[in-house]
Amino acid sequence: MLREEGFSFEFPDLPSALRNLYHSK
């Protein structure tokens, strides 16, 4: 999983990040 820094850097938007994470699985 991505750390807070990487998470915020790669996915500035939380909703988008959650979508990407779900799709990744």
MODELLER restraints for C-alpha pairs under 7 A, 6 or more apart:
rsr = mdl.restraints
at = mdl.atoms
rsr.add(forms.Gaussian(group=physical.xy_distance, feature=features.Distance(at['CA:11:A'], at['CA:17:A']), mean=5.26, stdev=0.5))
